[in-house]
Amino acid sequence: MPIGTVVEKGSNVIVYDEKGRTIFTKSRGSKTEDGLKGYTATTVSIRHGSSIITYDDKGRTLFTKNA
């Protein structure tokens, strides 16, 4: 299902589909530079500590790279 919207709320990044239903939630980390870095219809990238993790539209990790 395509990603519609992604928002940071508290210590989480919440991913919604095009109809506004929650697809998955991930931790945003605790540092000020942590959190949502960007998203497309099929991926979400979140910085968590020294890594940027990219997830698919089901919340599975596609890859991790150093920030």
PDB file of N, CA, C and O in Angstrom, chain B, residues numbered from 101:
ATOM      1  N   MET B 101       0.841  -1.180   0.000  1.00  0.00           N
ATOM      2  CA  MET B 101       0.000   0.000   0.000  1.00  0.00           C
ATOM      3  C   MET B 101       0.883   1.239   0.000  1.00  0.00           C
ATOM      4  O   MET B 101       1.808   1.312   0.809  1.00  0.00           O
ATOM      5  N   PRO B 102       0.644   2.213  -0.864  1.00  0.00           N
ATOM      6  CA  PRO B 102       1.482   3.410  -0.936  1.00  0.00           C
ATOM      7  C   PRO B 102       1.438   4.243   0.342  1.00  0.00           C
ATOM      8  O   PRO B 102       0.420   4.307   1.030  1.00  0.00           O
ATOM      9  N   ILE B 103       2.554   4.869   0.636  1.00  0.00           N
ATOM     10  CA  ILE B 103       2.662   5.772   1.774  1.00  0.00           C
ATOM     11  C   ILE B 103       2.018   7.097   1.382  1.00  0.00           C
ATOM     12  O   ILE B 103       2.315   7.653   0.325  1.00  0.00           O
ATOM     13  N   GLY B 104       1.136   7.596   2.241  1.00  0.00           N
ATOM     14  CA  GLY B 104       0.471   8.859   1.962  1.00  0.00           C
ATOM     15  C   GLY B 104       1.102  10.018   2.702  1.00  0.00           C
ATOM     16  O   GLY B 104       1.420  11.045   2.102  1.00  0.00           O
ATOM     17  N   THR B 105       1.285   9.859   4.008  1.00  0.00           N
ATOM     18  CA  THR B 105       1.807  10.919   4.862  1.00  0.00           C
ATOM     19  C   THR B 105       2.672  10.298   5.944  1.00  0.00           C
ATOM     20  O   THR B 105       2.416   9.180   6.392  1.00  0.00           O
ATOM     21  N   VAL B 106       3.703  11.033   6.363  1.00  0.00           N
ATOM     22  CA  VAL B 106       4.553  10.597   7.468  1.00  0.00           C
ATOM     23  C   VAL B 106       4.729  11.794   8.398  1.00  0.00           C
ATOM     24  O   VAL B 106       5.059  12.890   7.945  1.00  0.00           O
ATOM     25  N   VAL B 107       4.509  11.590   9.701  1.00  0.00           N
ATOM     26  CA  VAL B 107       4.643  12.674  10.668  1.00  0.00           C
ATOM     27  C   VAL B 107       5.454  12.209  11.871  1.00  0.00           C
ATOM     28  O   VAL B 107       5.480  11.027  12.212  1.00  0.00           O
ATOM     29  N   GLU B 108       6.116  13.181  12.505  1.00  0.00           N
ATOM     30  CA  GLU B 108       6.786  12.923  13.778  1.00  0.00           C
ATOM     31  C   GLU B 108       5.819  13.334  14.872  1.00  0.00           C
ATOM     32  O   GLU B 108       5.241  14.420  14.836  1.00  0.00           O
ATOM     33  N   LYS B 109       5.653  12.454  15.839  1.00  0.00           N
ATOM     34  CA  LYS B 109       4.772  12.745  16.965  1.00  0.00           C
ATOM     35  C   LYS B 109       5.455  12.238  18.221  1.00  0.00           C
ATOM     36  O   LYS B 109       5.593  11.031  18.419  1.00  0.00           O
ATOM     37  N   GLY B 110       5.877  13.151  19.056  1.00  0.00           N
ATOM     38  CA  GLY B 110       6.613  12.762  20.253  1.00  0.00           C
ATOM     39  C   GLY B 110       7.909  12.083  19.875  1.00  0.00           C
ATOM     40  O   GLY B 110       8.708  12.650  19.129  1.00  0.00           O
ATOM     41  N   SER B 111       8.132  10.895  20.370  1.00  0.00           N
ATOM     42  CA  SER B 111       9.368  10.169  20.091  1.00  0.00           C
ATOM     43  C   SER B 111       9.203   9.160  18.949  1.00  0.00           C
ATOM     44  O   SER B 111      10.046   8.282  18.764  1.00  0.00           O
ATOM     45  N   ASN B 112       8.122   9.291  18.191  1.00  0.00           N
ATOM     46  CA  ASN B 112       7.848   8.345  17.112  1.00  0.00           C
ATOM     47  C   ASN B 112       7.696   9.010  15.756  1.00  0.00           C
ATOM     48  O   ASN B 112       7.397  10.200  15.651  1.00  0.00           O
ATOM     49  N   VAL B 113       7.911   8.209  14.724  1.00  0.00           N
ATOM     50  CA  VAL B 113       7.597   8.592  13.354  1.00  0.00           C
ATOM     51  C   VAL B 113       6.452   7.675  12.940  1.00  0.00           C
ATOM     52  O   VAL B 113       6.584   6.451  12.976  1.00  0.00           O
ATOM     53  N   ILE B 114       5.328   8.271  12.549  1.00  0.00           N
ATOM     54  CA  ILE B 114       4.136   7.493  12.214  1.00  0.00           C
ATOM     55  C   ILE B 114       3.888   7.592  10.715  1.00  0.00           C
ATOM     56  O   ILE B 114       3.867   8.682  10.143  1.00  0.00           O
ATOM     57  N   VAL B 115       3.700   6.437  10.094  1.00  0.00           N
ATOM     58  CA  VAL B 115       3.520   6.348   8.644  1.00  0.00           C
ATOM     59  C   VAL B 115       2.067   5.976   8.361  1.00  0.00           C
ATOM     60  O   VAL B 115       1.543   4.997   8.892  1.00  0.00           O
ATOM     61  N   TYR B 116       1.423   6.789   7.504  1.00  0.00           N
ATOM     62  CA  TYR B 116       0.020   6.588   7.154  1.00  0.00           C
ATOM     63  C   TYR B 116      -0.102   6.262   5.672  1.00  0.00           C
ATOM     64  O   TYR B 116       0.721   6.680   4.858  1.00  0.00           O
ATOM     65  N   ASP B 117      -1.148   5.505   5.338  1.00  0.00           N
ATOM     66  CA  ASP B 117      -1.419   5.234   3.929  1.00  0.00           C
ATOM     67  C   ASP B 117      -2.209   6.402   3.330  1.00  0.00           C
ATOM     68  O   ASP B 117      -2.447   7.408   3.999  1.00  0.00           O
ATOM     69  N   GLU B 118      -2.605   6.262   2.085  1.00  0.00           N
ATOM     70  CA  GLU B 118      -3.310   7.338   1.395  1.00  0.00           C
ATOM     71  C   GLU B 118      -4.699   7.621   1.965  1.00  0.00           C
ATOM     72  O   GLU B 118      -5.274   8.680   1.712  1.00  0.00           O
ATOM     73  N   LYS B 119      -5.238   6.673   2.737  1.00  0.00           N
ATOM     74  CA  LYS B 119      -6.555   6.856   3.351  1.00  0.00           C
ATOM     75  C   LYS B 119      -6.460   7.307   4.801  1.00  0.00           C
ATOM     76  O   LYS B 119      -7.478   7.421   5.483  1.00  0.00           O
ATOM     77  N   GLY B 120      -5.236   7.567   5.281  1.00  0.00           N
ATOM     78  CA  GLY B 120      -5.039   8.046   6.639  1.00  0.00           C
ATOM     79  C   GLY B 120      -4.943   6.962   7.694  1.00  0.00           C
ATOM     80  O   GLY B 120      -4.962   7.265   8.887  1.00  0.00           O
ATOM     81  N   ARG B 121      -4.840   5.706   7.287  1.00  0.00           N
ATOM     82  CA  ARG B 121      -4.692   4.608   8.241  1.00  0.00           C
ATOM     83  C   ARG B 121      -3.215   4.409   8.567  1.00  0.00           C
ATOM     84  O   ARG B 121      -2.358   4.514   7.688  1.00  0.00           O
ATOM     85  N   THR B 122      -2.925   4.123   9.821  1.00  0.00           N
ATOM     86  CA  THR B 122      -1.542   3.885  10.241  1.00  0.00           C
ATOM     87  C   THR B 122      -1.028   2.590   9.629  1.00  0.00           C
ATOM     88  O   THR B 122      -1.652   1.536   9.750  1.00  0.00           O
ATOM     89  N   ILE B 123       0.131   2.691   8.964  1.00  0.00           N
ATOM     90  CA  ILE B 123       0.780   1.508   8.396  1.00  0.00           C
ATOM     91  C   ILE B 123       1.772   0.945   9.415  1.00  0.00           C
ATOM     92  O   ILE B 123       1.750  -0.247   9.723  1.00  0.00           O
ATOM     93  N   PHE B 124       2.650   1.823   9.936  1.00  0.00           N
ATOM     94  CA  PHE B 124       3.599   1.407  10.970  1.00  0.00           C
ATOM     95  C   PHE B 124       4.121   2.622  11.714  1.00  0.00           C
ATOM     96  O   PHE B 124       3.965   3.758  11.266  1.00  0.00           O
ATOM     97  N   THR B 125       4.743   2.365  12.858  1.00  0.00           N
ATOM     98  CA  THR B 125       5.340   3.399  13.701  1.00  0.00           C
ATOM     99  C   THR B 125       6.758   2.972  14.039  1.00  0.00           C
ATOM    100  O   THR B 125       7.008   1.805  14.341  1.00  0.00           O
ATOM    101  N   LYS B 126       7.693   3.929  13.985  1.00  0.00           N
ATOM    102  CA  LYS B 126       9.088   3.658  14.344  1.00  0.00           C
ATOM    103  C   LYS B 126       9.570   4.737  15.306  1.00  0.00           C
ATOM    104  O   LYS B 126       9.070   5.862  15.299  1.00  0.00           O
ATOM    105  N   SER B 127      10.544   4.379  16.129  1.00  0.00           N
ATOM    106  CA  SER B 127      11.160   5.336  17.036  1.00  0.00           C
ATOM    107  C   SER B 127      11.959   6.360  16.241  1.00  0.00           C
ATOM    108  O   SER B 127      12.582   6.016  15.237  1.00  0.00           O
ATOM    109  N   ARG B 128      11.945   7.614  16.681  1.00  0.00           N
ATOM    110  CA  ARG B 128      12.698   8.655  15.995  1.00  0.00           C
ATOM    111  C   ARG B 128      14.076   8.880  16.614  1.00  0.00           C
ATOM    112  O   ARG B 128      14.864   9.655  16.073  1.00  0.00           O
ATOM    113  N   GLY B 129      14.383   8.235  17.710  1.00  0.00           N
ATOM    114  CA  GLY B 129      15.650   8.461  18.395  1.00  0.00           C
ATOM    115  C   GLY B 129      15.503   9.598  19.384  1.00  0.00           C
ATOM    116  O   GLY B 129      14.447  10.225  19.462  1.00  0.00           O
ATOM    117  N   SER B 130      16.554   9.868  20.138  1.00  0.00           N
ATOM    118  CA  SER B 130      16.449  10.862  21.208  1.00  0.00           C
ATOM    119  C   SER B 130      17.288  12.111  20.991  1.00  0.00           C
ATOM    120  O   SER B 130      17.142  13.079  21.737  1.00  0.00           O
ATOM    121  N   LYS B 131      18.153  12.116  20.003  1.00  0.00           N
ATOM    122  CA  LYS B 131      18.989  13.289  19.748  1.00  0.00           C
ATOM    123  C   LYS B 131      18.225  14.303  18.891  1.00  0.00           C
ATOM    124  O   LYS B 131      17.288  13.940  18.180  1.00  0.00           O
ATOM    125  N   THR B 132      18.628  15.564  18.963  1.00  0.00           N
ATOM    126  CA  THR B 132      17.918  16.602  18.214  1.00  0.00           C
ATOM    127  C   THR B 132      18.002  16.398  16.708  1.00  0.00           C
ATOM    128  O   THR B 132      17.083  16.779  15.983  1.00  0.00           O
ATOM    129  N   GLU B 133      19.091  15.802  16.227  1.00  0.00           N
ATOM    130  CA  GLU B 133      19.232  15.580  14.784  1.00  0.00           C
ATOM    131  C   GLU B 133      18.529  14.305  14.308  1.00  0.00           C
ATOM    132  O   GLU B 133      18.446  14.059  13.105  1.00  0.00           O
ATOM    133  N   ASP B 134      18.023  13.493  15.243  1.00  0.00           N
ATOM    134  CA  ASP B 134      17.300  12.269  14.897  1.00  0.00           C
ATOM    135  C   ASP B 134      15.911  12.601  14.367  1.00  0.00           C
ATOM    136  O   ASP B 134      15.383  13.686  14.608  1.00  0.00           O
ATOM    137  N   GLY B 135      15.328  11.648  13.639  1.00  0.00           N
ATOM    138  CA  GLY B 135      13.960  11.803  13.172  1.00  0.00           C
ATOM    139  C   GLY B 135      13.822  11.598  11.682  1.00  0.00           C
ATOM    140  O   GLY B 135      14.736  11.118  11.011  1.00  0.00           O
ATOM    141  N   LEU B 136      12.664  11.971  11.179  1.00  0.00           N
ATOM    142  CA  LEU B 136      12.324  11.796   9.781  1.00  0.00           C
ATOM    143  C   LEU B 136      13.261  12.605   8.887  1.00  0.00           C
ATOM    144  O   LEU B 136      13.469  13.798   9.107  1.00  0.00           O
ATOM    145  N   LYS B 137      13.819  11.944   7.881  1.00  0.00           N
ATOM    146  CA  LYS B 137      14.691  12.615   6.918  1.00  0.00           C
ATOM    147  C   LYS B 137      14.021  12.774   5.565  1.00  0.00           C
ATOM    148  O   LYS B 137      14.388  13.657   4.789  1.00  0.00           O
ATOM    149  N   GLY B 138      13.048  11.934   5.276  1.00  0.00           N
ATOM    150  CA  GLY B 138      12.324  12.052   4.021  1.00  0.00           C
ATOM    151  C   GLY B 138      11.524  10.800   3.731  1.00  0.00           C
ATOM    152  O   GLY B 138      11.725   9.750   4.342  1.00  0.00           O
ATOM    153  N   TYR B 139      10.595  10.939   2.764  1.00  0.00           N
ATOM    154  CA  TYR B 139       9.806   9.774   2.376  1.00  0.00           C
ATOM    155  C   TYR B 139       9.308   9.912   0.948  1.00  0.00           C
ATOM    156  O   TYR B 139       9.236  11.009   0.393  1.00  0.00           O
ATOM    157  N   THR B 140       8.968   8.765   0.369  1.00  0.00           N
ATOM    158  CA  THR B 140       8.361   8.698  -0.958  1.00  0.00           C
ATOM    159  C   THR B 140       7.109   7.833  -0.815  1.00  0.00           C
ATOM    160  O   THR B 140       6.716   7.493   0.301  1.00  0.00           O
ATOM    161  N   ALA B 141       6.492   7.483  -1.914  1.00  0.00           N
ATOM    162  CA  ALA B 141       5.313   6.616  -1.866  1.00  0.00           C
ATOM    163  C   ALA B 141       5.662   5.195  -1.436  1.00  0.00           C
ATOM    164  O   ALA B 141       4.778   4.424  -1.064  1.00  0.00           O
ATOM    165  N   THR B 142       6.957   4.844  -1.487  1.00  0.00           N
ATOM    166  CA  THR B 142       7.348   3.466  -1.169  1.00  0.00           C
ATOM    167  C   THR B 142       8.412   3.331  -0.086  1.00  0.00           C
ATOM    168  O   THR B 142       8.691   2.212   0.346  1.00  0.00           O
ATOM    169  N   THR B 143       9.017   4.427   0.370  1.00  0.00           N
ATOM    170  CA  THR B 143      10.073   4.343   1.389  1.00  0.00           C
ATOM    171  C   THR B 143       9.979   5.479   2.397  1.00  0.00           C
ATOM    172  O   THR B 143       9.407   6.534   2.124  1.00  0.00           O
ATOM    173  N   VAL B 144      10.564   5.232   3.583  1.00  0.00           N
ATOM    174  CA  VAL B 144      10.683   6.238   4.647  1.00  0.00           C
ATOM    175  C   VAL B 144      12.095   6.150   5.187  1.00  0.00           C
ATOM    176  O   VAL B 144      12.581   5.058   5.480  1.00  0.00           O
ATOM    177  N   SER B 145      12.770   7.305   5.326  1.00  0.00           N
ATOM    178  CA  SER B 145      14.122   7.329   5.878  1.00  0.00           C
ATOM    179  C   SER B 145      14.112   8.083   7.203  1.00  0.00           C
ATOM    180  O   SER B 145      13.625   9.210   7.290  1.00  0.00           O
ATOM    181  N   ILE B 146      14.665   7.434   8.239  1.00  0.00           N
ATOM    182  CA  ILE B 146      14.675   7.984   9.589  1.00  0.00           C
ATOM    183  C   ILE B 146      16.095   7.918  10.139  1.00  0.00           C
ATOM    184  O   ILE B 146      16.751   6.878  10.088  1.00  0.00           O
ATOM    185  N   ARG B 147      16.556   9.053  10.668  1.00  0.00           N
ATOM    186  CA  ARG B 147      17.857   9.047  11.344  1.00  0.00           C
ATOM    187  C   ARG B 147      17.639   8.596  12.777  1.00  0.00           C
ATOM    188  O   ARG B 147      16.742   9.077  13.468  1.00  0.00           O
ATOM    189  N   HIS B 148      18.473   7.667  13.207  1.00  0.00           N
ATOM    190  CA  HIS B 148      18.424   7.146  14.571  1.00  0.00           C
ATOM    191  C   HIS B 148      19.858   6.983  15.033  1.00  0.00           C
ATOM    192  O   HIS B 148      20.531   6.017  14.674  1.00  0.00           O
ATOM    193  N   GLY B 149      20.325   7.938  15.836  1.00  0.00           N
ATOM    194  CA  GLY B 149      21.719   7.918  16.272  1.00  0.00           C
ATOM    195  C   GLY B 149      22.643   8.219  15.112  1.00  0.00           C
ATOM    196  O   GLY B 149      22.456   9.222  14.423  1.00  0.00           O
ATOM    197  N   SER B 150      23.632   7.377  14.880  1.00  0.00           N
ATOM    198  CA  SER B 150      24.599   7.613  13.811  1.00  0.00           C
ATOM    199  C   SER B 150      24.213   6.917  12.507  1.00  0.00           C
ATOM    200  O   SER B 150      25.028   6.829  11.588  1.00  0.00           O
ATOM    201  N   SER B 151      22.976   6.423  12.421  1.00  0.00           N
ATOM    202  CA  SER B 151      22.528   5.711  11.225  1.00  0.00           C
ATOM    203  C   SER B 151      21.280   6.342  10.621  1.00  0.00           C
ATOM    204  O   SER B 151      20.461   6.933  11.325  1.00  0.00           O
ATOM    205  N   ILE B 152      21.154   6.207   9.321  1.00  0.00           N
ATOM    206  CA  ILE B 152      19.913   6.532   8.635  1.00  0.00           C
ATOM    207  C   ILE B 152      19.358   5.212   8.116  1.00  0.00           C
ATOM    208  O   ILE B 152      20.005   4.508   7.341  1.00  0.00           O
ATOM    209  N   ILE B 153      18.147   4.895   8.561  1.00  0.00           N
ATOM    210  CA  ILE B 153      17.522   3.624   8.213  1.00  0.00           C
ATOM    211  C   ILE B 153      16.390   3.895   7.234  1.00  0.00           C
ATOM    212  O   ILE B 153      15.543   4.755   7.476  1.00  0.00           O
ATOM    213  N   THR B 154      16.377   3.164   6.135  1.00  0.00           N
ATOM    214  CA  THR B 154      15.320   3.298   5.146  1.00  0.00           C
ATOM    215  C   THR B 154      14.423   2.071   5.215  1.00  0.00           C
ATOM    216  O   THR B 154      14.888   0.933   5.140  1.00  0.00           O
ATOM    217  N   TYR B 155      13.120   2.327   5.361  1.00  0.00           N
ATOM    218  CA  TYR B 155      12.110   1.278   5.485  1.00  0.00           C
ATOM    219  C   TYR B 155      11.240   1.247   4.237  1.00  0.00           C
ATOM    220  O   TYR B 155      11.070   2.264   3.565  1.00  0.00           O
ATOM    221  N   ASP B 156      10.691   0.075   3.931  1.00  0.00           N
ATOM    222  CA  ASP B 156       9.745  -0.015   2.820  1.00  0.00           C
ATOM    223  C   ASP B 156       8.342   0.340   3.324  1.00  0.00           C
ATOM    224  O   ASP B 156       8.175   0.729   4.480  1.00  0.00           O
ATOM    225  N   ASP B 157       7.352   0.206   2.465  1.00  0.00           N
ATOM    226  CA  ASP B 157       5.994   0.612   2.822  1.00  0.00           C
ATOM    227  C   ASP B 157       5.286  -0.354   3.786  1.00  0.00           C
ATOM    228  O   ASP B 157       4.123  -0.150   4.134  1.00  0.00           O
ATOM    229  N   LYS B 158       5.992  -1.395   4.207  1.00  0.00           N
ATOM    230  CA  LYS B 158       5.460  -2.308   5.215  1.00  0.00           C
ATOM    231  C   LYS B 158       6.234  -2.211   6.530  1.00  0.00           C
ATOM    232  O   LYS B 158       5.946  -2.944   7.476  1.00  0.00           O
ATOM    233  N   GLY B 159       7.212  -1.310   6.593  1.00  0.00           N
ATOM    234  CA  GLY B 159       7.997  -1.123   7.802  1.00  0.00           C
ATOM    235  C   GLY B 159       9.211  -2.011   7.910  1.00  0.00           C
ATOM    236  O   GLY B 159       9.853  -2.058   8.960  1.00  0.00           O
ATOM    237  N   ARG B 160       9.543  -2.724   6.832  1.00  0.00           N
ATOM    238  CA  ARG B 160      10.724  -3.590   6.833  1.00  0.00           C
ATOM    239  C   ARG B 160      11.959  -2.772   6.465  1.00  0.00           C
ATOM    240  O   ARG B 160      11.891  -1.892   5.607  1.00  0.00           O
ATOM    241  N   THR B 161      13.075  -3.058   7.106  1.00  0.00           N
ATOM    242  CA  THR B 161      14.322  -2.357   6.818  1.00  0.00           C
ATOM    243  C   THR B 161      14.833  -2.748   5.438  1.00  0.00           C
ATOM    244  O   THR B 161      15.032  -3.928   5.150  1.00  0.00           O
ATOM    245  N   LEU B 162      15.042  -1.749   4.592  1.00  0.00           N
ATOM    246  CA  LEU B 162      15.643  -1.984   3.274  1.00  0.00           C
ATOM    247  C   LEU B 162      17.150  -1.900   3.364  1.00  0.00           C
ATOM    248  O   LEU B 162      17.862  -2.772   2.867  1.00  0.00           O
ATOM    249  N   PHE B 163      17.639  -0.833   4.009  1.00  0.00           N
ATOM    250  CA  PHE B 163      19.078  -0.694   4.222  1.00  0.00           C
ATOM    251  C   PHE B 163      19.353   0.338   5.293  1.00  0.00           C
ATOM    252  O   PHE B 163      18.496   1.149   5.643  1.00  0.00           O
ATOM    253  N   THR B 164      20.582   0.286   5.808  1.00  0.00           N
ATOM    254  CA  THR B 164      21.066   1.207   6.843  1.00  0.00           C
ATOM    255  C   THR B 164      22.389   1.769   6.384  1.00  0.00           C
ATOM    256  O   THR B 164      23.233   1.040   5.861  1.00  0.00           O
ATOM    257  N   LYS B 165      22.577   3.077   6.577  1.00  0.00           N
ATOM    258  CA  LYS B 165      23.867   3.679   6.233  1.00  0.00           C
ATOM    259  C   LYS B 165      24.267   4.650   7.325  1.00  0.00           C
ATOM    260  O   LYS B 165      23.421   5.142   8.073  1.00  0.00           O
ATOM    261  N   ASN B 166      25.562   4.923   7.414  1.00  0.00           N
ATOM    262  CA  ASN B 166      26.059   5.881   8.397  1.00  0.00           C
ATOM    263  C   ASN B 166      25.594   7.276   8.030  1.00  0.00           C
ATOM    264  O   ASN B 166      25.585   7.661   6.861  1.00  0.00           O
ATOM    265  N   ALA B 167      25.202   8.036   9.066  1.00  0.00           N
ATOM    266  CA  ALA B 167      24.718   9.402   8.848  1.00  0.00           C
ATOM    267  C   ALA B 167      25.860  10.352   8.584  1.00  0.00           C
ATOM    268  O   ALA B 167      25.636  11.544   8.378  1.00  0.00           O
TER     269      ALA B 167
END
